[in-house]
Amino acid sequence: MAVALTFVSATESAQKKAPPMPQKAVVCAACHGSAGVSTVPNTPSLARQQAEFLVLQLFLMREGLRAVPEMKGMLNGWSDADLESVGAYYASQAAPASGSKRDPKLHARGAQIARAMGCGICHLDDYTGQRQVPRLANQREDYLASAMKAYRDNRRTGADTNMNGIMQGMSDADVHALAHYFANQ
């Protein structure tokens, strides 16, 4: 019995290993990092992001339904299988660590706003996301603030219009507090 359990455990470990970087993802690494942790300002980290979310966003960008100027033309010629392999690759990478220094007062304010807004309902209580809902935990703070302002100001459409309504009326200070809180999980 112990031998069988050891074999199953070893097999499960082998299956959980990260897939190799797909050839199509090489171009992604320039901005998003080879392991999915971005060092480029206002550019999201893709590591441990939900695969379904990544595939959906790549699809929307490829089809011209989500305008991201930096991505214009990058997905030309990509098949659905390419989108899926890149999504699976980045989803399998280790989650990023917080990239900013925690400000206790700002963090507490962000936590208060996140609870009041019910952010954990969709993004889960630990903000790791689920299925087509993105991971917010330890995402780049500058990117989070930029994305939330774009939702608030109706400049980001084609992804999830619910976020446009949720962010409506948020002050820059509250957006900054939320971004700081999510980036420092």
MISE-235628 format. One record per residue: residue in one letter; y, z, x of N, C-alpha, C in turn. Coordinates in Angstrom, 1 decimal. Each point is the difference from the previous one (the first is absolute). Layout:
BEGIN
REC code nnorth    nup  neast canorth   caup caeast cnorth    cup  ceast
REC    a      Y      Z      X       Y      Z      X      Y      Z      X
...
END
This chain:
BEGIN
REC code nnorth    nup  neast canorth   caup caeast cnorth    cup  ceast
REC    m   -1.2    0.0    0.8     1.2    0.0   -0.8    1.3    0.0    0.9
REC    a    0.0    0.8    1.0     1.1    0.1    0.9    0.3   -1.4    0.7
REC    v   -1.1   -0.7    0.4     0.1   -1.3    0.6    0.7   -1.0   -1.0
REC    a   -0.5    0.1   -1.2     0.6   -0.9   -1.1    1.5    0.3   -0.2
REC    l    0.3    1.2    0.0     1.4    0.4   -0.2    0.9   -0.4    1.2
REC    t   -0.6    0.1    1.2     0.8   -0.4    1.2    0.2   -1.5   -0.1
REC    f   -1.1   -0.8   -0.3     0.2   -1.4   -0.1    1.0   -0.4   -1.0
REC    v    0.0    0.6   -1.2     1.0   -0.3   -1.1    1.4    0.3    0.5
REC    s    0.1    1.2    0.7     1.3    0.4    0.5    0.5   -1.0    1.0
REC    a   -0.8   -0.4    0.9     0.4   -1.0    1.1    0.3   -1.3   -0.6
REC    t   -0.7   -0.4   -1.0     0.3   -1.3   -0.7    1.3    0.1   -0.7
REC    e    0.3    1.1   -0.7     1.2    0.1   -0.7    1.2    0.0    1.0
REC    s   -0.2    0.7    1.2     1.1    0.0    1.0    0.2   -1.4    0.5
REC    a   -1.0   -0.8    0.2     0.2   -1.4    0.5    0.7   -0.8   -1.0
REC    q   -0.3    0.2   -1.3     0.6   -0.8   -1.1    1.5    0.4   -0.1
REC    k    0.4    1.2    0.3     1.3    0.5   -0.1    0.9   -0.4    1.2
REC    k   -0.6   -0.6    1.0     0.8   -0.4    1.2    1.0   -1.1   -0.5
REC    a    1.2    0.1    0.6     1.0   -1.0   -0.3   -0.4   -1.4    0.3
REC    p    0.3   -1.0   -0.8    -0.4   -1.3    0.3    0.9   -0.5    1.1
REC    p   -0.4   -1.0    0.8     0.9   -0.6    1.0    1.2   -0.6   -0.6
REC    m    1.1   -0.1    0.8     1.2   -0.6   -0.5   -0.3   -1.5   -0.3
REC    p    0.3   -0.4   -1.3    -0.2   -1.4   -0.3    1.0   -0.9    0.8
REC    q   -0.4   -1.2    0.3     0.9   -0.8    0.7    1.4   -0.2   -0.6
REC    k    0.0   -0.1   -1.4     1.2   -0.1   -0.7    1.0    1.2    0.1
REC    a   -0.6    1.1    0.3     0.8    1.3    0.2    0.8    0.0    1.3
REC    v   -0.4   -0.8    0.9     0.7    0.0    1.3    1.5   -0.1   -0.1
REC    v    0.4   -0.9   -0.9     1.4   -0.3   -0.2    0.7    1.3   -0.7
REC    c   -0.8    0.7   -0.8     0.5    1.2   -0.7    0.4    1.1    1.0
REC    a   -0.8    0.1    1.1     0.1    1.0    1.0    1.4    0.1    0.6
REC    a    0.7   -1.2    0.1     1.3    0.0    0.7    1.0    0.9   -0.7
REC    c   -0.1    0.1   -1.3     0.9    0.9   -0.7   -0.6    1.3   -0.5
REC    h   -1.3   -0.1   -0.5    -0.6    1.1   -0.6   -0.9    0.8    0.9
REC    g   -0.2   -0.5    1.3    -0.8    0.7    1.0   -1.4   -0.4   -0.1
REC    s   -0.8   -0.1    1.1    -1.4   -0.4    0.0   -0.8    0.9   -0.8
REC    a    0.3    1.3    0.0    -0.8    1.0   -0.8    0.7    0.3   -1.3
REC    g    1.1   -0.8   -0.3     0.7    0.2   -1.3    1.1    1.0    0.0
REC    v    0.4    0.6    1.2     1.0    0.9    0.1    1.3   -0.6    0.5
REC    s    0.9   -0.3   -0.8     1.2   -0.7    0.4    1.0    0.8    0.8
REC    t    0.6   -0.7    1.0     1.0    0.6    0.8    1.3   -0.8   -0.2
REC    v    0.0   -0.9   -0.9     1.1   -0.9   -0.3    0.8    0.6   -1.2
REC    p    1.3    0.3    0.2     0.8    0.6   -1.1   -0.1   -0.8   -1.3
REC    n   -0.1    0.8   -1.1    -0.1   -0.5   -1.4   -1.2   -0.9   -0.2
REC    t   -1.0    0.2    0.8    -1.3   -0.7   -0.2   -1.1    0.9   -0.3
REC    p   -0.7   -0.2   -1.1    -1.0    1.0   -0.4   -1.2    0.1    1.0
REC    s   -0.6    1.2    0.1    -1.3    0.1    0.7   -1.0   -0.3   -1.1
REC    l   -1.0   -0.8    0.4    -1.1   -0.4   -0.9   -1.3    0.8    0.2
REC    a    0.0    0.8    1.0    -1.3    0.8    0.3   -0.3    0.9   -1.2
REC    r   -1.2    0.0   -0.4    -0.6    0.8   -1.0    0.6   -0.2   -1.4
REC    q    0.8   -1.1   -0.1     0.5   -0.4   -1.3   -1.1   -0.4   -0.8
REC    q    0.1    0.1   -1.3    -1.1   -0.4   -1.0   -0.2   -1.5    0.2
REC    a   -1.3   -0.4    0.2    -0.3   -1.4    0.2    0.4   -0.9   -1.3
REC    e   -0.2    0.6   -1.1     0.3   -0.8   -1.3    1.6   -0.2    0.0
REC    f    0.7    1.0    0.4     1.5   -0.1    0.0    0.4   -1.1    1.0
REC    l   -0.6    0.1    1.2     0.3   -1.0    1.1   -0.3   -1.4   -0.5
REC    v   -1.1   -0.2   -0.6    -0.4   -1.4   -0.4    0.9   -0.5   -1.1
REC    l    0.4    0.9   -0.9     0.9   -0.4   -1.1    1.3   -0.4    0.6
REC    q    0.6    0.8    0.9     1.3   -0.3    0.6   -0.1   -1.3    0.8
REC    l   -1.0   -0.2    0.7    -0.1   -1.2    0.8   -0.1   -1.2   -1.0
REC    f   -0.8    0.1   -1.0    -0.1   -1.0   -1.0    1.4   -0.3   -0.7
REC    l    0.7    1.0   -0.4     1.3   -0.2   -0.6    1.0   -0.7    1.0
REC    m   -0.1    0.4    1.2     0.9   -0.7    1.0   -0.5   -1.4    0.3
REC    r   -1.3   -0.2    0.1    -0.5   -1.4    0.2    0.4   -0.9   -1.1
REC    e   -0.1    0.5   -1.2     0.3   -0.8   -1.2    1.5   -0.1   -0.3
REC    g    0.8    0.7    0.7     1.5   -0.1   -0.2    0.4    0.9   -1.1
REC    l   -0.8    0.9   -0.5     0.3    0.9   -1.1    0.7    1.3    0.5
REC    r   -0.1    0.2    1.3     0.8    1.2    0.6    0.7   -0.6    1.2
REC    a    1.3    0.0    0.0     0.8   -0.5    1.1    0.2    1.0    1.0
REC    v   -0.5   -0.3    1.2     0.2    0.8    1.2    0.4   -1.0    1.1
REC    p    1.3   -0.1    0.3     0.4   -1.0    0.9   -0.7    0.0    1.3
REC    e   -0.4    1.2    0.6    -0.6    0.1    1.2   -1.5   -0.6    0.0
REC    m   -0.5   -0.1   -1.2    -1.4   -0.5   -0.2    0.0   -1.5   -0.4
REC    k    1.2   -0.6   -0.2     0.0   -1.4   -0.5   -0.7   -0.9    1.0
REC    g   -1.0   -0.7   -0.6    -0.8   -1.0    0.7   -1.2    0.7    0.8
REC    m    0.0    1.3    0.2    -1.0    0.6    0.8   -1.4   -0.1   -0.6
REC    l   -0.1   -0.2   -1.3    -1.3    0.0   -0.7   -0.4   -1.4   -0.5
REC    n    0.8   -1.0    0.4    -0.4   -1.4   -0.3   -1.4   -0.3    0.6
REC    g   -0.8   -0.5   -0.9    -1.3   -0.4    0.4   -1.1    1.1    0.0
REC    w    0.5    1.2   -0.4    -1.0    1.2   -0.1   -0.8   -0.2   -1.3
REC    s   -1.3    0.2    0.2    -0.9    0.0   -1.2    0.0    1.4   -0.6
REC    d   -0.6    0.1   -1.2    -0.2    1.4   -0.6   -0.9    0.8    1.0
REC    a   -1.0   -0.6    0.6    -0.9    0.7    0.9    0.8    0.5    1.2
REC    d    1.0   -0.7    0.5     0.8    0.4    1.1    0.8    1.3   -0.4
REC    l    0.6   -0.1   -1.3     0.7    1.2   -0.5   -0.9    1.2    0.0
REC    e   -1.2   -0.2   -0.5    -0.9    1.1   -0.2   -0.5    0.6    1.4
REC    s   -0.2   -0.9    1.0    -0.4    0.5    1.3    1.1    0.8    0.7
REC    v    1.2   -0.5   -0.1     1.1    0.7    0.6    0.3    1.3   -0.8
REC    g   -0.1    0.0   -1.3     0.1    1.3   -0.8   -1.0    1.0    0.4
REC    a   -1.3   -0.4    0.1    -1.0    0.9    0.4    0.2    0.5    1.4
REC    y    0.4   -0.8    0.9     0.2    0.4    1.4    1.1    1.1    0.1
REC    y    1.1   -0.2   -0.6     1.1    1.0    0.1   -0.4    1.2   -0.8
REC    a   -0.7   -0.1   -1.1    -0.4    1.2   -0.8   -0.9    0.8    0.8
REC    s   -0.8   -0.5    0.9    -1.0    0.7    0.8    0.6    0.7    1.2
REC    q    1.3   -0.3    0.3     0.6    0.6    1.2    0.4    1.5   -0.2
REC    a    0.2    0.8    1.0     0.4    1.4   -0.1    1.4    0.1   -0.6
REC    a    0.1    0.9   -0.9     1.3    0.3   -0.6    1.1    0.3    1.0
REC    p    1.2   -0.4   -0.1     1.0    0.3    0.9    0.4    1.4    0.0
REC    a    0.5    0.6    1.1     0.5    1.3    0.0    1.5   -0.1   -0.4
REC    s    0.6    1.1   -0.3     1.4    0.0   -0.4    0.8   -0.5    1.2
REC    g    0.9   -0.9   -0.2     0.8   -0.6    1.0    1.4    0.6    0.2
REC    s    0.3    1.0   -0.8     1.3    0.6    0.1   -0.1    1.6    0.0
REC    k    1.1    0.6    0.4     0.0    1.4    0.1    0.4    0.6   -1.3
REC    r   -0.8    1.0   -0.5     0.1    0.6   -1.3    1.3    0.9    0.0
REC    d    0.8   -0.2   -1.0     1.1    0.8   -0.3   -0.4    0.9   -1.2
REC    p   -0.2    1.3    0.2    -0.5    0.8   -1.1    0.7    0.0   -1.3
REC    k    1.3    0.0    0.0     0.8   -0.1   -1.2   -0.1   -1.3   -0.7
REC    l    0.0   -1.1    0.7    -0.1   -1.3   -0.5   -1.4   -0.2   -0.6
REC    h   -1.0    0.4    0.8    -1.4   -0.1   -0.5   -0.2    0.8   -1.3
REC    a    0.5    1.2   -0.1    -0.1    0.8   -1.2    0.7   -0.7   -1.2
REC    r    1.1   -0.6    0.3     0.7   -0.7   -1.1   -0.8   -1.2   -0.4
REC    g   -0.5   -0.8    0.9    -0.9   -1.1   -0.3   -1.2    0.4   -0.8
REC    a   -0.6    1.1    0.3    -1.2    0.5   -0.7    0.4    0.4   -1.4
REC    q    1.1    0.6   -0.2     0.5    0.4   -1.3    0.2   -1.3   -0.9
REC    i    0.6   -1.0    0.6     0.3   -1.3   -0.8   -1.4   -0.6   -0.3
REC    a   -0.9   -0.1    1.0    -1.3   -0.7   -0.2   -0.7    0.7   -1.1
REC    r    0.0    1.3   -0.1    -0.7    0.8   -1.1    0.6   -0.3   -1.3
REC    a    1.4    0.0    0.0     0.7   -0.2   -1.3   -0.2   -1.4   -0.5
REC    m   -0.1   -1.0    0.9    -0.2   -1.4   -0.4   -1.5   -0.3   -0.3
REC    g   -0.9    0.8    0.4    -1.4   -0.2   -0.2   -0.6   -1.1    0.9
REC    c    0.5   -0.1    1.2    -0.5   -1.0    1.0   -1.5    0.1    0.2
REC    g   -0.5    1.2    0.0    -1.4    0.2    0.3   -0.9   -0.5   -1.1
REC    i    0.5   -0.3   -1.2    -0.8   -0.6   -1.1   -0.6   -1.3    0.5
REC    c    0.8   -0.9    0.5    -0.5   -1.3    0.4   -0.4    0.0    1.5
REC    h    0.8    0.6    0.8    -0.3    0.0    1.5   -0.9    1.1    0.5
REC    l   -0.5    0.8   -0.9    -0.9    1.1    0.2    0.8    1.2    0.6
REC    d   -0.5    1.2   -0.2     0.7    1.2    0.5    0.3    0.0    1.5
REC    d   -0.9   -0.6    0.8     0.3   -0.1    1.4    0.7   -1.3    0.5
REC    y    0.4   -0.8   -1.0     0.7   -1.2    0.2   -0.7   -1.0    0.9
REC    t   -1.4    0.0   -0.1    -0.7   -1.0    0.7   -0.3   -1.3   -0.8
REC    g    0.4    0.0   -1.2    -0.1   -1.1   -0.9   -1.4   -0.3   -0.5
REC    q   -0.1   -1.0   -0.8    -1.3   -0.3   -0.6    0.0   -1.4   -0.5
REC    r   -1.1   -0.7    0.3    -0.1   -1.4   -0.5    1.2   -0.9    0.3
REC    q    0.8   -0.3   -1.0     1.1   -0.9    0.1    1.3    0.8    0.1
REC    v   -0.1    1.3    0.2     1.2    0.9    0.2    0.0    0.4    1.5
REC    p    1.2   -0.3    0.6     0.0    0.2    1.5    0.0    1.5    0.5
REC    r   -0.4    0.1    1.2     0.1    1.2    0.8    1.5    0.2    0.3
REC    l    0.5    1.2   -0.3     1.3    0.4    0.4    0.0    1.0    1.2
REC    a   -1.1    0.7    0.1    -0.1    1.1    1.0    0.1   -0.6    1.4
REC    n    1.0    0.5    0.8     0.2   -0.4    1.4    0.4   -1.4    0.2
REC    q    0.5   -0.7   -1.1     0.6   -1.3    0.1    1.3    0.1    0.8
REC    r    0.5   -1.0    0.6     1.3    0.0    0.7    1.1    0.5   -1.0
REC    e    0.7    0.9    0.4     1.1    0.6   -0.8    1.1   -1.1   -0.4
REC    d    0.4   -0.8    1.0     1.0   -1.0   -0.2   -0.5   -1.0   -1.0
REC    y   -1.3   -0.4    0.1    -0.6   -1.0   -0.9    0.0    0.6   -1.4
REC    l   -0.5    1.2   -0.2    -0.1    0.6   -1.3    1.4    0.1   -0.7
REC    a    1.0    0.4    0.8     1.4    0.1   -0.6    0.4   -1.4   -0.4
REC    s   -0.2   -1.0    0.8     0.4   -1.4   -0.3   -0.7   -0.5   -1.2
REC    a   -1.3    0.2   -0.1    -0.8   -0.4   -1.1    0.4    0.6   -1.3
REC    m    0.2    1.3    0.0     0.4    0.8   -1.2    1.4   -0.5   -0.5
REC    k    0.9   -0.3    0.9     1.4   -0.5   -0.3   -0.2   -1.4   -0.6
REC    a   -0.9   -0.8    0.5    -0.2   -1.3   -0.5   -0.5    0.0   -1.4
REC    y   -0.9    1.0   -0.3    -0.5    0.1   -1.4    1.1    0.5   -0.9
REC    r    0.8    1.0    0.5     1.1    0.5   -0.8    1.0   -1.0   -0.4
REC    d    0.3   -0.9    1.0     1.1   -1.0   -0.2   -0.6   -1.3   -0.5
REC    n   -1.2    0.0   -0.5    -0.7   -1.2   -0.5    0.0   -1.2    1.0
REC    r   -0.1    0.3    1.2    -0.1   -1.0    1.0   -1.5   -0.2    0.4
REC    r   -0.9    0.8   -0.4    -1.4   -0.1    0.3   -0.7   -0.2   -1.3
REC    t   -0.5   -1.2   -0.2    -0.7   -0.3   -1.3   -1.3   -0.8    0.4
REC    g   -0.8   -0.1   -1.0    -1.3   -0.7    0.3   -1.1    0.8    0.4
REC    a    0.3    1.3    0.3    -1.1    0.9    0.5   -0.4    0.9   -1.2
REC    d    0.9    0.9   -0.3    -0.3    1.0   -1.0    1.3    0.4   -0.7
REC    t    0.3   -0.6   -1.1     1.3    0.2   -0.6    0.1    1.4   -0.6
REC    n   -1.0    0.8   -0.1     0.1    1.4   -0.4    0.9    0.7    1.0
REC    m   -0.1   -0.3    1.3     0.8    0.7    1.0    1.5   -0.3   -0.2
REC    n    0.3   -1.2   -0.5     1.4   -0.3   -0.2    0.6    1.0   -1.0
REC    g   -0.7    0.3   -1.1     0.4    0.9   -1.0    0.0    1.4    0.5
REC    i   -1.0    0.4    0.8    -0.1    1.4    0.5    1.1    0.3    0.9
REC    m    0.4   -0.9    0.9     1.0    0.2    1.0    1.5   -0.2   -0.6
REC    q    0.1   -0.5   -1.2     1.3   -0.2   -0.6    0.8    1.2    0.0
REC    g    1.3   -0.1    0.5     0.9    1.2    0.0   -0.2    1.0    1.1
REC    m   -0.9   -0.2    0.9    -0.2    0.9    1.1    1.1   -0.1    1.0
REC    s    0.5    1.1    0.5     1.1    0.0    1.0   -0.6   -0.4    1.3
REC    d    0.9   -0.4    0.9    -0.5   -0.3    1.4   -0.5    1.3    0.6
REC    a    0.6    1.1   -0.3    -0.4    1.3    0.6   -1.4    0.4   -0.4
REC    d   -0.3   -0.3   -1.3    -1.3    0.3   -0.5   -1.1   -0.9    0.5
REC    v    0.4   -1.3    0.2    -0.9   -1.0    0.6   -0.3    0.5    1.4
REC    h    1.0    0.4    0.7    -0.2    0.4    1.4   -0.9    1.2    0.1
REC    a    0.2    1.0   -0.9    -0.9    1.2   -0.1   -1.4   -0.4   -0.3
REC    l   -0.2   -0.9   -0.9    -1.4   -0.4   -0.4   -0.6   -0.8    1.2
REC    a    0.7   -0.9    0.6    -0.5   -0.7    1.2   -0.4    1.0    1.1
REC    h    0.8    0.9    0.3    -0.3    1.0    1.0   -1.2    0.8   -0.3
REC    y   -0.1    0.4   -1.3    -1.2    0.8   -0.4   -1.3   -0.8    0.1
REC    f    0.0   -1.2   -0.5    -1.2   -0.8    0.1   -0.4   -0.4    1.4
REC    a    1.0   -0.2    0.9    -0.2   -0.4    1.4   -0.6    1.2    0.8
REC    n    0.2    1.2   -0.5    -0.4    1.2    0.7   -1.1    0.8   -0.7
REC    q   -1.0   -0.6   -0.3    -1.1    0.6   -0.7   -1.0    0.7    1.0
END
